[in-house]
Amino acid sequence: GYVLIGVPDDSEAASSAGAVWMIDLVGAHAPLKFFSPAPTANGEFGNAVALSGNLALIGDPNADPLGANEGRADLFVVDGETATPLRNLLPVEVRAFDFVGSAVALCGNGAAIGAPGDDSSGFSAGAAYHVKNLSGPLPFDSVARKGDTAPGAIDAEFNLFKQPAINSQGAVSFTASLTGPGSNRNRDTGGWIKTPGLAPIEPVVKSRDMLDALGAGFAATKANATLSTNWDTAPGTFFETTLTGPGVTSSNNRVIIAGNLDDDRIFETVPLLRTGDPLAALGGAMVKSFAEIASATDPIVAYTLKTGDAGVTTANDTGLLAVDAGGSGIVSAFREGDSDSFGVWGQFFGRVSATATQFVSGASLVRPGEMTPVSALFSSAATQAEVFTGKAEYGGSGATFRSLTGEAAGAVSKTILFKATLTGAGVSSLNNEGLYLDQNGTGLLLLRKGDEVDPVHQPGVTVSRFLKFWPFNGGAFALVKLRGSGVKSSNDCALLGCAVSGLSVTVSQLIREGDSACQCDGSRVSIIQSVEVSPGGAYAVLASLTGSRAANQALFAGRASAIALTDAQALTRPFLLFRKGGSYQGAAGDTTTVKSISLPALTDRFGVGGKGAARVMDSVGRYTAIVTFTNRAQELVTGDFLYVAP
């Protein structure tokens, strides 16, 4: 997301020695000015510039490394805050007045450097040098590596990383399987957290851990398997874990365990909610299962109760619980059969989405003054349901909502992003579903099946089907299938950004299968494999590429903040962060090559992401991913190429 601007006549380092500015196009890094490692008067550093990934190549054609305008070209490692000299690419046979660095190009691990004054083929006939196998440091930071000793485990190492998550403070939690003599024949799993500012990785829970310290109800109880990690309970995490031991049955063998930092920055583990425990907030009823868990501050649990005890029947066995993240118990509860300002609650959907200001869910509901139940979506910050089946579609089409097929909490209180099918006037199989935003009763149609994606540049190309969608604080992202003129199986999937400004909606195509990857080998996006979105509008796309199998995958990232600005929409397009096949310098000084990338972003069964489950991109654009190398090493990593000041 950077651009380099050369200023060859800049005189800050020396008279006309030159300089280069690096501008962050999508983040909040301040412009960075840097100079030649060996400034030369009249050297014109910055006469030619090139950028690829985290490497920058700068030409300095009038530099005098040997005394007479031989020129030079310097390779730098760049990030948002620094430009660090890595290597001078001056050819060994350079001569006076070769003017090396008059032109430079950089792509992947190769570079081309022009020397127009070279005399090898005739006086000043010129030459170009092709430099291969360049490598800089890895463009991300390592959290943990396969083969590292697993904290909290004896004679066991990390084997395979499973689900990672990153919270708003940059802490990374993850589940992993173990290997080694102490791993119970490679069957142990666990959950860990790495918090910025604290050196060690902290264990939260691991298979066969004795859990007596969690309280009397856990005497002689062991953790069995760690199932998932959920966020965002900064500065901690929590995991859903199965249990084993005396008195443990299928009715009480699941628990949500939190790992938190206390006021003294000491890590502690506490139980939050266990199946089979009587809950005073529910009249002594016991949770049978956790249908879905989401969090932004406190965990929100969609539950099903055990029937037959404490007056529980199939008419009142579903609902929602807000659980204190510090272990103090139930904060609030919604339950089937209860009545309040929303109306009389029927069966809950078993799904939930959460932000710092609200949680959003759905249920069958008899609204005040009505007799017939409807399917409804509601915000915990509101006092009535504004989204329900039978309501007129926003925009005045004459259609009505037939079914509610997925929802997410918006960043703003009382805002719900949802997808719905339609019935009524003008509805056909070509346009019977839409994506909507309800803002406390004021509704907007963001995108509907049959809508043209880009009427100016792609007339006749329309939305065929919604695959996935995510909220962000300026609107929504949608991964869609396309149909229409020129659409075929190699280019029929696209990620769209929908920006909301007041009651206005702007839709922009961010990346589409078949797009150029903007790489020197001419590769194109083949399949969009995974997408993650941050609340702030940063997004990451993992995609396979056409071309060589050794380099056929890449991670892209971008920011949607400029979608509504028609003269700046190009700034919303993603750029390539790093690619399979790229060679980098390992921590031990060796050269290693990326073999595969995993971005395990979560969506629910309806394709809804950004709900408050494990997130692999945080609110300011930091991401976490799993990278495997050709030497069989595997690392859980983080990066912040889209950093925006919080």
N, C-alpha and C positions, 0 to 999 in steps of 0.2 A: 503493500500500500504506500510505497514511497516514490518520489520522483527526485532525480538528481539534476541540478542546474549548475553548469560550469560557468565560472567568471574568470577567464584566463588573464584579464588585465588587473585583477585585484592586487593591491600593494600592501596588504596588512602584514604578510609574512616577509616580504621583500618587494622591491619595486617590480611590478608586473609579474610577480612570482605565480599569481593565480590562486584560486580557491574554488571550492565546490560547496553548494548548499544542498542539503537533503531535507525535503519537505514531506511531512506525513499527511497523506491525502485523506485518510479515513479515521485516524485517531487524534489524540490530543497532545502528542509530543511537540515540543517547541521546535521551530526550524533549527537545524544544526549546520554550522559552518565548519569545514575542516580543510586542512592544507596538506601539501606534500610533506612526506617524512624528511625530505632534504630540499627545502625551498631554494630555488635558484632565481636570481634577478632575471627578469624577462623570460622565465621558463615556460610560462603560460600553462601551468597546472590547471586542468579543467577544460582544456581545448577540446577534448573528446571524453565522453563519459558513457559507461554501460553499467547495467544493474541486472542481476539474476539471483533471485532468492535473497540470501543474506550476504552475497558477495557483490562488491562494486569494483570496477576497473576504471582507473582514471589515467588519461594520457597527459604527459608533461613534455611536449615535443621539443622545446628549446632548452631543456635542462642540460646541464654540463657535468654529468657524473664522472666523465673522463677528461673533460676540459674543453670540448668544442661542439656543442649542440648535438650530441648524440641522441638526446631525448631519453625518456624513460616511461614506463607504464607501471603503476602501483596497484596491487590488489588489496582491498580493504574488507574487513568484516564489519557489517553495519547492522545496527538495530535502531530502535527509536531514539536512543539517547547518545550513542557513541559511533564513531567510525575508527576502527582500530587497524593500523597497517599490518598486513599479513605477509606480503611478499613483493619484492621488486621483480618484475618480469623482463628485465633488460636482457636481450639476447647476448650470448657470449661473444659473438663475432661482430658486435656493433662497432661502427666507425664514426668518425667526426661527420657532422652534418647529415646523419641518417634520419634525424627527426622522428625517432621512435615514439609512438604514442599519438601521432597526428590523427589516427583513427583507431578506435577500439570497438570490439564487440564481445559479448559475454553471453553464453547460454549453457546452463547446467554446469558441467564440470570441464567445459572447454572455452577457450578464448581465442580471438584473432586480433592481432596488433599490426597496424600499418606503419611502414617506415618508408616514406616517399623518396627520401634521399639515398636509399641503398644503391650501391654501384655494382652489385654482383652480376647483373645481367646487362650492364651498360651504365654509362654515367647518369646518375640520378634516375635510373629506370624504375626504382622503387621495388619494394617487396612487402609481403605480408607474412607474419609469423603465426602459425597455428600452435597453440599451447594446449596440451591435453592433460587429463587427470588432475585438474585442480581440485582441491578440497579445503573447505573451511571447517570451523567447529560446527557441531550439531546445532540446528536452529531452534533448539528447545532445551529445557532443563530436565534432568532425570529425577524421578521421585523414587523409583525402586527398579531393580533389575532381576530378571529370572536368575536364580542361583544365589541371590543375596540371602543371608541369614534372616529368617522371619522373626522379628521381635516378638517376645512372649512365647516362642516355641523352642524346645530343646532338640538339638540335632535335626532340625528341619529347615528347609529353604523354600523360597518362593518358586513355584513351578509355572503355573499359568495365571495371568491376571484376567479377571472376569469383568465385573462391573465397576468402573471408576465413577467418581462424581467430584465436582469442584464447587465450593460455595462462594459467597460474595466476598469473603476475606481471603480467597485464594487457597484455602485448605483443601487438600485432596483426600478423600476417603476411597477405599476400594475393597473389593472381595478378591480372594485369590485361593487357588489350591496349592497344596504343599507337597514336597517330595523330600526324601531322605530317611534315615533310620528312625527318626522321631515323628514321622508323618502318618503312622498307622497304615503302612503299605500304600502310601500316596493317596489316602482317602480323606485326609484332614483338609478342612477349609477354614477360612476365618475372615475377619474384617479388621482393617487398620486405618489410621488417619495420619497424615503428615500436615502439620500446621506451620505456616510461615513464622519464623522467629524461634521455633523450637527445633533443635537439631534432630532428635530421634523420631523415627516413625513409632507411633503409639499403637499397641494392640488394644482392640476393643473387646473382641470375643473370638474364640477359636474352638474348633471341635475338641471335645473331651476336656475342656476347661471346667474345673469345679466352680459352681456358681453360688456357693454358700454365702459369700460376702454380699450378695444381692438382697438377702433378707431371709426370714424364717421359712417362707414358702419355697425356698430354693435349696433347702438342706439336702445334701447328697445328690443334687441335680447337676447334670453335665450338659454343656452345649453339644449339640449333635452336628448340625450343618448350618452355615450362614447362607441365607437365601438372597438377601438384597441389601443395598444401601439406599437411603433416602435423604433428601436435603430440603430446605436449607435451614438448619438449626445452628447457624454460626454462633459461637466459634466451635461447635462440635459436630457430631454426626449421630445417626442411629441406624441400627441394623435389625432386620427381622431374622430370627434364629429359631431353629427347632431344638427341642430338649429331649433328654433321655434320663432315666434313673428311677429310683423307687417312687411309686405313686404317680408316675408320668404316664398318661394315656393319650389317645388321639384327641381327647376333649380338652387337654390342657398343655399340649406340647409345643405351643408357639408363643414367642415373647418378642416384644420390641425393646431393644436395649440401646440406651444412649451412651455415647462417650462425650463428655463435656469438660471444658476447662473451668475450674472454679476461679474465684476472685484472686487467688494466689498463684494462678497459672499452673495449678496442679491438676493433672488429668484424673478424672474419676468416671466410673462406670455405674449406671443406675438403670433399673428396670422401669419401663414406662407403662406397659400394658401387656397382660398375659391372657390367653384364652383360658376359660374355666374359672377365673377369679370372679367372685361376686362383686358387683359394682353398686355402691350406694346410690350413685347418680342415676342408676337405672332400676332402683327398687330391689336390688339384690340379684338382678339378672346377670347371666354369664355370657361373655362373648364366645361364640362358636368358631367364627372365622373372621379374618381381616379380608374384606373384598378388595380394598385399594387403600393406599396410604399416600398422603401428600404433605408437604410442609413448606413453610416459609419462615416461620418462627416456631410455633408449636406444631407438632404433628397432628394432622386431621385424619381420622380413620373411618372409612366406610365399613360397617360391620354387619354381621348376621348373628343373632342371639340363639342360644340353645333353647329349644322349645320344651315345654313341660315343667319348667321350674320357674318360681317367682312370677307366676301369672303370664308367662310368655307363650303366645300362640303364633300361628302363621299370620295373624292380623296385626302383630306389633313387634315383629322380630328383626326389623331392619332399621338402620339409621346412621347417624354420624356422631363421632366423639372428637372433641378437641382436647388433647392431652398435654399437660404441662411438660415442656422439654426438660425441665430440671428434676422431674420425678415427683412432683407434688400432687399428682392425681388428675382427675377429670376437671377441665375448665368449663366446658359447656357440652350440651347434648341435644341432638334432634332425634326424634323417634317416631316411627310409624305408629299411627293411632292417636298421637297427641294433636292438640289444636292450639293455634296462636294467631297472630295477626295475618300470617300467610293463608290460614285456612286449616282444614283437617288433612293431616298427612296420611297418604297411603304408602304403598311399598316404595322404598328408595331404590334408585338405580344401581347402587353399589359402585359408584365412581365419584371421585372428588378431585378438585383442583384448588391450589392455594397460592396466594401471594402474601406479601407483608401486611396488606390492608384488608383482606377478605378471603373467604373460601367460597367456592361455587360448587353446587351439586344439583341433582335432579331427583324428582320423585313424582309419583302419582299424587294429585292434590285436588281436594274440593275447595275451590276458592270461596272467599266470603260472599254470601248472597247467592251462591250457585248450588245446584243439586248434583250435577254430573262431574265426576272426576276427569281431570285432564292431566297430561304429562307436562310437567313444568320444570323450569330451571330457576334457581334462586341464588342470591348473594347473601352471605351472612351479615353484610353491612346494611342490607335493606330491610324493609318491613312487609313487603309484598312481592309476589312473583310477577315479573313483567314479561317473561317469555313462556309461552305455553302453546300447546297444540290447539288449532282452531283460530288462533290470532291471525289477523291479516298480515301478509308479507309486507315488509317495509318497502316503500317506494311506490305503493298504490297500484300494483299490477292486477289486483283483484283475486290473486291466489291466496291461500291460507297455509299455515304450517301444518303438515300432516304428521310428521314424526321428527323428534329431536335426536340427531345422530352423532353427537359429540359436542363437548363444551370445554372451555378453559376460562379461568379467572383472568380478567384484564388487570393491568398494572394500576389503573385508577379505580378507587372504591366504587362499587355498584356497577361495574362494567363487566359484561359477559360476552365473550366471543363464542359463537356456536355455529354448527352446521345443521341444516334441516332439509327434509324433503317437503315437497309442495303438492297441493292438490287444488283443483278449481280452474278458473277461467284461463285459457291459453296454455295450460300445463301439458307437456308431452314428455316422452322419454328423453328428449334432447335438452330439456331445460328444467327438469323437475327437482333440482337440488341447488342450494345456495349457501354461501358463507356470510354471516351477519355479525354485527356488533351492536349490542344493546347497552346504552349508557343511561341507566336509571330510568328506563321507559322511552327514551329517545332512540329509535332504531335506525341503523344504516345497512343497506345492502352493499357488501364489499365486492362480491363476485358471484356469478351464477352460471351454471352449466349453460352452454350456448353463447356466452359472452365472448366477443372478440378480445384476444389478448393484446394485440397492438394493431388497431385498425389502419394506422398510417403505413407502417412498414410490413405488416403481415396480414393484409386483408383476407378475411375468410377463415383464418385460423382461430378456432374457438376452443373453449374448455369442454372436454368430453367427460371427465370424471375427476373428483377430488380424491387424492390418495392420502394426504396428510396435511395438517395445518398447525400453526403455532401462533401465540400472541406475542406482541412486543408493545412497548409503551407508546408507539406511534401508529399501531395498526395490527397487521397480521401478515404472516407468510403462508403460502399454500403451495404444496407440491401437487401438480395436476397432470393428467393425461390430456393430450390435444387431439383434435381432428381438423380436417380441412385441407385446403390447397397446399400441396407439397409435403404434407405430413406423412411419414412412414415410420416403421418400427425403430429406425435408428435415430429419430429426432422427435418422438411423440411424448416426451416427458420434460417438464420445465418447472423451475422454482420461480414463483411470482411473489412480489412484494406489494402489499396493499397499504398505502399510507393514508391516514385520516387527518384532515385539518378542518376542524369545525364539523360541518355537514358535507364536506367535500372528500371524495375518495379518488386517489391516483393509483393506478395499477402499473407495475413495471416488471418486465421479464428480466430476471437476474441472471439465470444460467439455464441453458437448455441442452439436452442431449443433441450431439451433432455440432455444438459450438467449437470453435478453435480453442485449443488449450494455450495458445500464444507461446508456443515453444518452437525451438529451431528445427525439430524433426517433423513439424506439420501435424502433430497428433491432435485428435479431437476428443471431446467428451463422449464416451460410449454409454455408460450407465451411471445414473446418479444412485449411489449405494446408500448413503446416509446423510442426514441433514440435522444440524443442531442450531438453535437460535437462542440468543441471550435476551433478557428483558429489555436491555438497552438498544436492541436492534442489530447487534453484531450477529453474523451467521457464518457457519462453516459447512462446507459441502465436501464429502468424500466421494470421489467418482473414479470409475475405471476409464482408461484412455485407449484409443486405437493405437496401433503400432506395435513395437517390440514388446514381448511378454516380460522382458527384464525391466521395463519402465512404464507399465500400463496401469498405473494408479497414482492419484495425486490428491492432496488435500488443498482445497481452496477456501478463502475466507473473504468476507466483505462486510460492509455496514450499510444499513438501509436508511440512514438519516436524511439522504438527499432525494428520496424518491419523489417527493412532492415538488421538487425544484426542477422544472423541465429543462433548464439550461445546465444542470449539474447531475443528471441522472447517470451519466457514465461513471461517476464516482461511487455509485452503488454496486457496480459490477464486481464480482469477486476476482481476486488475484491468487496466483498459485503460491502457497506457503512452502511446501516441499513435496517431493515426488519419489515414488519408487524408482530405484536405480541410481539415485543420487549418492555420491561418495562424500564422506565426511571424516573429519579427524576425531577418533575416539578419545576418551578420557585418558587412556594410557599412551596416546601418541600414535596408535595404529590407525589405519584407514579402514573404514567400515562402510558398507553399502546397504541402503534401505531395501528390504525384500517385500514388506507389506505393511499396511497401515490399517488400524482399526479405530473407528470413531463410534463407540457403542452408545449412540443416542437412543433414548427411550421414547416411544409413543405408546398409547394404550391401544386396545383392540379396535378402536374406532379411528386410529390414525392421528390422535391428538397428542401433541407434545407441549413442553413448557408448562406442565401441570403442577410442578412441585415435587416430582419424583427425582431420581438421580439425574443430574444435568452435567453434561460434559463441556459446557461453556458457561462462564459466570456472567454476572451483570455488567462487567466492564470489559468483556471480550477475552479474558484468559481462557484457555482451553486445556483439556487433558485428553490424551489419546494413548493407544498401545501401538508401539512400533517394533517390528521384527526385522532383524538384519540377516544378511546372507551368511554370517558366521554362527547363526542359530541363536544369537543373543536376542532377548526380548526385554523391552523397557517400557515402563509406565512413565509418561513424560507430561510436562506442562509447557505452555508457551503463552506469550502475551503480545502477539503481533498486532492485535487490534486494541491495544490499551487506550482507554479513555479515562481521564482523571475522574474519580468518583466524587 
